Amino acid sequence: METHAGNGYFGFGPYRLNPAARVLRRGDDLLAIGSRAFDVLAALVQNHGRVLSHGELMAFAWPGLHVEASNIRVQMTHLRREIGCGENGNRYIVSVVGRGYSFVAPVIWEEASELEDRYAPVSCDQACNGSNGATNTSFPPRLSHPIGRDENISKLSQMVAERRFVTVVGAGGVGKTTLAILVAHALHMFDHACFVDLGIIDDETAVLEAVASALEIPFSAGDAIGDIIGQLSPRGTLVILDNCEHVIDTVADIVSSVLRRTASVHILATSREAFRLPGEAVYLLRPLGVPPPTGRLTAAQALLWPAIQLFVERAVDGGYLESLGDEEAAAIAAICRRLDGNPLAIELVASRMAPYGLDRVAELLDNQLSLRWRGSRYANPRHQTAEAMMDWSYALLSDMDQRVFRRLSVFPGEFSVDAALAVVEDDDFEQADIIKSIGNLIDKSLLSLHPGTGPAHLKLSGIAKAYAAFKLLASGERAPIEQRQSLYHVQAAQQCRASMAVSSDGGQTMQLRAS
């Protein structure tokens, strides 16, 4: 394989490929082609002129995994379409019958020139290491590229470049922090970057001190915000405020002051709910895609979905060495659907595949044991187990919102607002209060609205539902709430039959009158 050291890229046609940074550009545009397709392209470009077999390409794109050769064909079709192979006479990748694939277009390696280095915008990596006069900070290093997030990185990078205040909003464990760090490393328009981890702050009065510490300036209780703004004002700076939800009111005041009193500071925040401030651009980070529960799913089809890819990779990392057949693929897809594509939940569950086996893992998903499976020992404490992640969110809810959250766990799947009101309402709960709590739970990424047309339906995610169910059991409310839920469905079924009977009778009456 052709390798190069230093700052540079492979150039072919209008494209520039940087394998180390996992970046593909067409002109000035950043292209998101998917992590597997990127690995295949990088292998072909770095071995241009050589034929790579299916086995070699699979080793690059799926290291350590047992997958069918059809996956290479699928990724190759996608890759050729994305880079315009065959359009306007451009030939990049050719298939060699019986042997594999070869990259046939001319490829050049371009080192970044001294002139480009001198006048190029400073990257986050440079800023965080203190070059070009930037303050040295403890900015998180570049993270490994997450599965299924190429499009998110591209779109969020564009938003941060164009808007001064962007908030990444999503459920716990969905990958907000990871995405923010990757975007910061990908952008090349700031003189300086600063990362503030507010997840370790449990006192709102300590927020300003944490920001000052990240900027490496002395903290003065007298005019802390003035000192911070004075440090930020002279240069273009990206400030990342991570895990804001528990101190959101204090952070909102700081953000408003910084935006009002500076001209070139951009703020990227992560939170489980939006700030709802003027000028805020919200980027909703959704879970990883999962295959729908329709039709028979083959292993090759399953591995096209990022949630399945992540599950299989983490299972292999955890010592699971069984091959992925069609039956296993269908079972894994069902697990990922129950976990609603949440990356952290998928990683925690997949890591238990080797000791527990596929059947037992699926069986234990609704058991409290699964909520306590531990992940990386170096992870933030609130991300080491699913239970710790949910404890963090649950503690931020009001008593009213906690009670509504617990009671909604009796629904096995989607439910209507009317069903929620019938089950939750009692002498202490008025409808207006319940509807307000439902809105709060949606805003805090604990409850989701079913997409699509038709009447609005709500759903608790797999982890949230399991956690709320155990909280409901501990509260002693489960039996009466389950009775209400059963009664509601019986009454709803009776009303439906009565409506059908009236409709049928009305139709017969109309026919008699017509005759």
N, C-alpha and C positions, 0 to 999 in steps of 0.2 A: 504494500500500500504506500502511496506517495504521501509523505507527511512533511509538514513545515512548521517551524517554530516562529514565534514573533507575532506581531500584529499585522494581519493581512487576511486575504480571502482568495478563493478560487473564482475566476471569472469565466463565464461562457455565455455567448449571445448578450442579451441585456441583463443577465442575472449575476449576482454576487453571492457566493455561499461561504459562510464562516462556520465550519463544523464545531469549533471549540465553543463559540457563543450560541450555537444552534440558531443561526439567523440566516434567512434567505431573503434577498431583496431583488426586486425588479426596478431598476432605477432607484428612486428614493422611497419606493413603497415597500413596506414590510409584508411578506407573504406568510400566511398561516396555512401549511399544507398537511398538518397532522404529524405526530411524533414518529409513527412507523414509516410513513412516506419519506419523512426527512432523513431517517436512518438509511433507508434504501438509496435515496439520492446521494447522500454523503459517501456511501460505500462505492457507488458507481463512479462518481466524479473523481474521487481520490484514486480510483483504479482505472481511469479513462483509457480506452484502447484495449483493455483486457476483458475477457468474458468471465463473468461471475456466475457460478451455478446457483440453482435454487437453494441448495444447502448452504452455500456461503452467504447469500443474501439473508436467509432465515437466521443464520448465526449473528448477523449484524443487527437485524431488526427485532428478533425475539431471542436474545441470548438466554440459554438454559431452559427454554420452553419447548414443548412438543406440540407443534401445530401443523396443520395440513398445508401442502404446497400451494393449494388454491389461494391461500392468503397472499402470497407473493403476486399472483396474477391480479387479484383485486387491488392491492396497493399500487401495482404498476399502472393499471388503468387509471386510477385516481391521479397518480403522479404525472403521467403523460398529459392528462387533461389540464392539470393546474399549471404546468410550465409551457403549454402550447406546443407540445411535440407533434409534428406533422402539419402544423398550421403555417401557411405562407412559405412552404418549402423548408421549414426548420426541422432538422433531424437531430435529436439528442440521444434517445435511447432506442436501441434496436434489439429485437429478439433473435437469438441464434438457435435454430431448431435443434432440439436434443441436447443443448449445452447450457443455455441460460440467457443472460442479458449483458449488453455492453454499452458503455457511454461513448459515442462516436464523434461528438462535436469537439472542436478545438477548445482546450482548457488552458488558461494561464493562471499562474500564481502571482498575486500582486501584494507586495509589502506596502504598508502604509509609509509614505514618504515623510522625510523630516519636515517638509513644508506643511504636509497635511497634519502631522502631529502637533506642529506649533500653533496652527490656526484652527484646527478642528475644535468643535464644542467639547467641553470636558464631560466625560461619562461619569456615571455614578461611581463606578469602580475607582476612577481617578480621584474624584472628589472625596470619597470616603477614606482614601489613603493619604490625603493631604497634599497631593501634587498640585501644581499651578497656583499655589498660595492658599488653597482651600484648607479649612480647619480640619484637623485629624479627628475623626469620630469613630465610635464603635459601631459602624453600620454593619448589618448582617451580611455575610458573604453571599456570593451567587449560589442559589440553590439548584439542585438537580431539576431537570425539566419535567414538570408534572404531565401525566397522561391526560390527553383530551382538553388541554387548555390553550392551545396555540391561538385560536380565534379570540379567546378572552384576553390574552396578552396583547394581541394586535389592537383590538378595539379599545381596551383600557389605556394603552399607551397613547393612542390618538386623543382620547378624551382628556388625559392629563396634560398633553401638549397644548390643547386648545382651550381648556377651562382652568380657572385658578383654584377651584375647590371641587374635588370629586370624592364621593364616599362610596366605598365598596360595601354593599349590604348583602347579608346572607346568613343562613343558619350556622350554628356552631359546627366546626369540622369540615365546612365546605371548601376551605382553602383560601380565605380572604388574605391572610397574612402572607402566605406563599406567593400569591398573585401580585400583591403590592411590591414585594421585594424584587420579584422578577421584572416587573415593569420599571422599577427604579434603575435596575442594572441595564435595562434595554435602552433607556432614553439617553440622548446625548445633547441635551439642550440646557443643562443646568451647570452653574459653576460649583455648586455645593449641594450636598444631600444630608439630611438629618433624619434619624429614625428614633421615635419615642415609643417605647413599649409601656402602654398604660395598663396592661393586664396585671402588672406587679404592683400597681398603685391601689390601695384600698381606702384612701382618704382624699377627698376632693381638694383639700387645701394643698396637697402635695403634687398636684398636676403641673403647676407652674414651675416648681422645683425640678420635676422630671424633665420638662422641656429645656430649662436652663442647663441642666446637667448634660443632656444630649448635645447641646450646642457648645458645651465646655466653657461656659461663662459663669462668673460668680453669681450666686443667688442672693438677691436683695429683697427682703420682704416688703420694703418700702415702695419700690416701683419695679417689680419684677417684670411686668408686661412691657414697660418702657425699655428695660435693658434688653429683653428678648427682641423687640422690634428694632432697636438700635443695631443689634448684631445681624439681623436678617436684611435690613433695608438696602445696604450698598450693593448687593449682588443677587443674581438669580439663584434662588434656592428652592429645592423640593423638600418639604417637610412631610414625613409620614407619621401620622398619629394612629397607632395600632391599638385595637381593642378599646374602643371609646364608650361602649354602651353603658357601663356602670358609672361613668363620670361625665355623661353626655352634656349635662347642663353647663358644667364648668368649661368643658372643652368648647362648647358652642360660643361662649363669651370670648374665649381666647381666639378662636378662628375669626370671629367677627372683627375683633380689634386688629388682628394681623392683616386681614384682607383690606380693611379700611385705611390702614396707616402705612401700607407698603404697596409697591407697584409691580414688583417682579418675583414675589414669593408665590409658589404654587403649593397647595396642601392636598395630600392624598390621605384620606382617613379610612379606617376599617371599623365596622360596627355591625351589630345585629339589628340595628334600626337606623333609619335616616335621621339627620339633624333637623330637617325641614327649615333650613336657613335660606334667605335670599341668595341667589347665585349658585346654590348647591346643585351639582349634577350627580345623580344617583346612578351607580352601576350595580345592577342586581346580579349577583353571581349565583347561578343556578347549579344544582347538583350535576354530576356526570350523567351522560345519556345512558339509558338502559333500554333493552329491547322490549317492545310491547308484548303482552301475553296473548299473542295471536299466532296461530299456525305452529308448525313444527320448526324448531330452530336447530340448525346444524352448528358444529363447532366453528367452522369457517365463518358462518354468518354471525355467530355470537362475538367473535373476536374483532368484529368491526366496531363494536360498541365500547367506548372508553371505560365504562364501569366494569365490564367483563375483563378487559385488558388489565386494569389495575388489580382486580381480584386475583387473576391467575398469576401475575407477577409477584404479588405479595405472598400468595400461597407457596410458590416456588422458593421465595426468599426464606419462608418459614420451614422449609424442609419437605414440602409436599412434592413428590416426584411422579405421581400417577399421570398418565397421558390424558389429554382432554378429548373425550369422545362426544358424540351427539347427546347422549343421555346426561353426562356430566355437565355439558354446556347448558342444557335446559334447566338443570337443578341450580347451577350457579346463577343463571339469569333470574330465576325466581327469588333467590336470596338477595341479589342486588336490587330487585324491585322492592322487596320488603324493607330494604335499607334506604330506599328512595335515592339511590345513586350518591349517597353521602360519602365522600372520599375517606374521611377518618373512620367512619363506621365500617366501611368495606375493608380497610387495612386491618382494623382490629379483629374482625371476624375471619378474614382470609388467613391471618397469621396462626389461627387455631386449626387449620385444615389438616396439618400433619399429625398432631396428637389425637384429634377428635374424629377425623374422617368427615366426608361430605354430608352423609346422612345425619350424623349427630350434630354437626354445626347447624344444619337447617332446623333440626328439632329443638335446639336450645336457644333459638333467636328470641323467643318470647320469655325466656327464663331470666331471672335476675342475675344469674351467673354470667350471661353474655354482656350485661352492662358493666361488669367488673373485670372483663378481660383487659389486661394491661398491654399498652403499646410500647413505644420506644422509651427507654429509661431517661433519654435526654430531652424528651418532649416537655413542653410546658405542663405543669401539674394538672391544669384543667383539661388537657388533651391526652392524658395518659390512660384514661378510661372513658367510656361513653357516659358512665354515671357521673364522673367529675365534670364532664362537659355540660351535662344537663343540670347538675347542681348549680353551676354558674348562672345559667339562664333562669332557672326557677327562683333563685334567691333575689333576682332583680324584679320579680313580679309583685304586684300588690296582693294583699290577702284575697281580694275579690277575684283577681285574674288567676291566682293559683287555684281557687276552688272551681272556677269555670274550666280551666285547663285539665284538672283532675277528672272532672265529671265527663268531659268530652271523650275520654279514653274508652268509654263503653261501646262506642261505635266501631264495628269491625273494619269499616272502610270509609267511603265518602258519605256525607250526610248533609242535609239541607239546613238552612238557618231555622226553619220552622221546627225541624226535629231537634236541633240544639236547644231551642227555647223550651220545647215540651219536656226535655229531659233535665235541663238545668234549673228551670224556674221553680221556686217555692216561696214560702212566706218572706224569706230574707232576700230574695232575688227578684227584682222587677225587670221587665223585658228591656227597658232602656239601658239598665246597668249591664245586662248580659250582652246586649249588642255592642255596647262600648268595650266590654272585655274581649269579645271576639275580635273587634278591630285592633285592640292592643296586641293580642296574640299574633295576628297577621303581621302587624308592623314590626314585631320583635322576632319574626322569622320562625315562630313555633307552630303556626297554623297556616295552611296554604289554601288558596282558592283553586278549584279544579279548572284548568284552561278549557277553552272551547265554547261552543254555543249552548243554548238551553239554560234552564234555571241554574243559579249559582249553587255550587256544592263545595263543601269544606272538607279538609282532610288533615289529620295529624300524621306527621312523618313516622316512619317505622320506629326510630329511636325515641322520638318524643312520645309516641303512643305507649310504648312499653314502659317508659319511665313514669308517665302519668298514671298508668294502670297500677303500678306498685305504690305510688303515692296515694291513690284512691283507696287501695286495700289498707294501707297503714292508717288512713283517716277514719276507717270504720264506716264509710259511706257506700261501699261498693254494692252491697245487697239492695238497698232501696233505689239507687240510681239505675242498676241493671233492671229492676222491676219496672221502673218508669220507661226505660228504653224499650222493653218488650211490649208494654202496654201501648206505647205510641205506635209501634209497628203493627200490632193487632188492629188498632183503631184505623190506621191508615189503610190497611188492607180491606177492612170492612167498607170504608168510604169509597175505595176504588171499585169494589164489587157493586156497591149501590149505584155509583155513577154509571157503570157499564150497563146495569140493568135498566136504568132510566133511559139511557141512550138507545138501547135495543128496543125498549117498549115504544119510545117516541118514534123510532123508524118504522115499526109495524103500524102504529096509528096513522102515520103520514101515508103509508101505502094504502090502508083501508080507505082513507078519505079520498085519495086520488082515484081509487077504483069506483 
